[in-house]
Amino acid sequence: MVSTFRRYFTRHMNALRVASWGLPAVPQSGPIIVYSNHPAWWDAAVYIIAADHFLPAHESYAPIDADMLKQYGVFGRIGAFGVDLESPRGAANFLRTSAEILSSPNRALWVTAQGRFSDVRERPLGLKPGVARLPELAPDCTVIPLAIEYGFWLERGAEGFIGFGKPMLGRDLLDLARPARLERLESELAATLDRLSADVKSRDSARFRAVLEGRAGVGGIYDGWRRTIAALRGRSFDPSHEGRAS
């Protein structure tokens, strides 16, 4: 199933890149909570690919809007569970399901903590209060912020960019009252987002490592013409935007 999402991603996007500084520090024990911003529909696919790439030894789960899960039932087969965070009952169900997931040390919970689509430049981030309660469900957990951004560089397809921030121990977060805990989680994610955005803005691929790459080029008649010109001039054909066809 993960391979299906990888193929789908590379069919429509140019690449998924992780910041060189943004590789996750995976703890040796205890469940993991990864919480992120929520810039686009693609976040679900990024979660699936990133979980498989960075946390292969963990069973990964993620809450998803209940109505969206009905529309995209395939997510339910790979660890997604429906929630309605706009109602008290939905929030209670989210916490109950999360507690069950985090009861095992080899599991990871991935949460779009804003609970809505939001621009990466939006400040404050407005994280849902429920994310601050998650460490209470598993004091031995490790909480890791994840920044996600998308942009167009040189190719036809968009680029996905991610960066994991500094991990926090659940027990340390429990030393803070819930409002202060939420503020800490928000400030850590905002700092990670700002650092990632600076790298994305640079357009310097050397600042990133490729997690997944699609096929470069425009395709169709345009790339066919460039390929022909390169062959006539005895050159190898590079379909990327910077590649030479003459």
C-alpha positions in Angstrom: 0.0 0.0 0.0 2.8 2.4 0.8 4.3 1.8 -2.7 1.0 2.9 -4.2 1.3 6.3 -2.4 4.9 6.6 -3.5 4.0 6.0 -7.1 1.1 8.5 -6.8 3.3 11.1 -5.2 6.0 10.8 -7.9 3.4 10.9 -10.6 2.1 14.3 -9.5 5.0 15.9 -7.6 8.7 16.3 -8.5 10.2 15.3 -5.1 9.9 15.0 -1.4 13.0 16.5 0.3 14.1 16.5 4.0 16.3 19.3 5.3 19.8 18.1 6.1 19.4 19.3 9.7 15.9 17.9 9.9 16.3 14.1 10.2 14.3 12.8 13.1 16.1 11.7 16.3 14.3 8.4 16.9 14.2 7.4 20.6 15.4 4.0 21.7 12.2 3.3 23.6 8.6 4.6 24.1 5.9 5.7 21.7 6.4 8.7 19.4 4.1 11.6 18.7 4.8 13.6 15.6 2.8 16.8 15.3 2.9 19.1 12.3 1.4 22.1 10.5 -1.3 21.4 7.9 -0.6 23.2 4.6 -2.2 21.0 2.1 -4.1 17.8 1.1 -0.7 16.2 0.3 0.1 16.1 4.1 -1.5 12.6 4.4 0.7 11.2 1.6 3.7 12.9 3.2 2.9 11.2 6.5 2.7 7.8 4.9 5.9 8.2 3.0 7.8 9.7 5.9 6.6 7.1 8.4 7.8 4.3 6.1 11.1 6.0 5.5 12.0 7.3 8.9 10.1 5.1 11.4 9.9 1.7 9.7 10.1 -0.1 13.0 7.0 1.6 14.3 3.3 1.1 13.6 2.1 4.5 12.5 -1.4 6.0 12.9 -3.0 9.3 12.2 -6.3 11.0 12.9 -8.2 12.2 9.8 -11.4 14.2 9.4 -14.2 11.7 9.6 -15.9 12.9 6.5 -12.7 12.8 4.5 -12.1 9.2 5.7 -15.5 8.3 4.2 -14.3 9.8 0.9 -10.8 8.3 1.0 -11.4 5.0 2.6 -8.0 3.8 1.5 -6.4 5.8 4.4 -8.3 3.6 6.9 -6.3 0.6 5.7 -3.0 2.1 6.6 -3.6 3.4 10.1 -5.9 6.5 9.7 -8.8 6.8 12.1 -11.8 9.2 11.7 -12.3 12.1 14.2 -14.6 15.0 14.6 -12.7 17.6 16.6 -15.5 20.1 16.3 -17.6 18.3 18.9 -16.9 17.3 22.5 -17.7 13.7 21.7 -15.3 13.7 18.8 -12.5 15.1 20.9 -13.1 12.5 23.6 -13.0 9.8 20.9 -9.7 11.2 19.6 -8.1 11.0 23.0 -9.5 7.6 23.8 -8.2 6.2 20.5 -4.9 8.0 20.9 -4.4 6.5 24.4 -4.9 3.0 23.0 -2.4 3.7 20.2 0.2 5.1 22.5 -0.1 2.3 25.0 2.5 0.3 22.9 6.1 1.5 22.7 6.5 0.6 19.0 3.8 2.9 17.8 3.8 6.4 16.4 1.0 8.9 16.2 1.1 11.5 13.5 -1.1 14.6 14.1 -1.8 17.7 12.0 -2.0 19.8 15.1 -3.7 22.8 13.5 -6.7 20.7 12.6 -7.3 22.7 9.4 -5.5 23.8 6.3 -3.3 26.7 7.0 -0.7 28.7 5.2 2.9 28.0 6.3 3.4 31.8 7.0 0.4 32.0 9.4 1.3 33.1 12.9 0.3 32.2 15.5 -0.1 28.6 14.3 -3.3 28.1 16.4 -2.6 24.5 17.4 -5.6 22.5 18.7 -5.5 22.2 22.6 -5.8 18.4 22.3 -2.2 18.1 21.1 -1.1 19.3 24.5 -3.0 16.6 26.3 -1.4 13.7 24.3 1.7 13.5 26.6 -0.6 12.8 29.5 -1.7 9.6 27.8 1.8 8.3 27.5 4.3 10.0 29.8 7.2 7.9 28.3 6.5 9.2 24.8 8.8 11.4 22.7 7.2 14.4 21.0 8.7 15.6 17.7 7.6 18.7 15.7 7.5 18.3 11.9 7.5 21.2 9.5 5.9 20.7 6.1 6.1 23.1 3.1 5.5 22.9 -0.6 6.8 25.0 -3.4 7.9 25.1 -7.1 11.5 25.2 -7.9 12.8 24.4 -11.5 10.6 21.5 -12.6 7.0 21.2 -13.7 5.9 19.4 -10.5 5.9 20.9 -7.1 8.4 20.0 -4.4 7.5 18.8 -0.9 9.8 19.8 1.9 10.0 18.5 5.5 12.1 19.0 8.5 11.8 17.4 12.0 12.5 19.6 14.9 14.0 19.0 18.4 12.5 16.0 20.2 10.8 16.6 23.6 10.3 14.1 26.3 6.7 13.6 27.4 7.7 13.7 31.0 9.4 17.0 30.6 6.3 18.5 28.9 4.2 17.2 31.8 6.1 19.6 34.1 4.3 22.4 32.3 0.6 23.3 32.8 -1.5 22.7 29.7 -1.5 26.3 28.5 2.3 26.6 28.9 2.7 23.1 27.3 0.6 24.1 24.3 2.7 27.3 24.0 5.9 25.3 24.1 4.7 22.9 21.4 3.6 25.8 19.2 6.9 27.7 19.6 9.0 24.6 18.7 6.9 23.9 15.6 7.0 27.6 14.5 10.8 27.7 14.9 11.1 24.5 12.9 8.9 26.0 10.2 10.9 29.2 10.0 14.1 27.2 9.6 12.7 25.1 6.9 11.2 28.1 5.0 14.6 29.7 5.0 16.1 26.7 3.2 13.2 26.4 0.8 13.5 30.1 -0.1 17.2 29.5 -0.8 16.4 27.1 -3.6 19.6 25.3 -2.7 19.1 21.6 -3.2 22.4 20.9 -1.3 20.5 21.9 1.9 18.2 18.9 1.5 18.3 15.1 1.1 15.9 13.5 -1.4 13.5 11.1 0.3 11.6 10.5 -3.0 12.1 11.8 -6.5 9.8 11.7 -9.5 10.8 12.0 -13.2 12.2 15.3 -14.2 11.1 17.2 -17.3 7.9 18.4 -18.9 7.2 15.3 -21.1 5.3 15.2 -24.3 6.3 17.0 -27.5 8.6 19.5 -25.7 10.8 16.9 -24.1 10.7 14.8 -27.3 12.1 17.7 -29.2 14.8 18.3 -26.7 15.7 14.6 -26.8 16.0 14.7 -30.6 18.2 17.8 -30.6 20.5 16.2 -28.0 20.8 13.0 -30.1 21.6 14.9 -33.3 24.4 16.8 -31.5 25.8 13.7 -29.9 24.8 14.7 -26.3 23.2 12.7 -23.6 19.7 14.0 -22.8 19.0 15.4 -19.3 15.2 16.1 -19.0 15.6 18.4 -16.0 15.0 22.1 -16.5 18.7 22.8 -16.2 19.6 19.9 -18.5 21.1 20.6 -21.9 19.4 19.6 -25.1 21.8 21.3 -27.3 
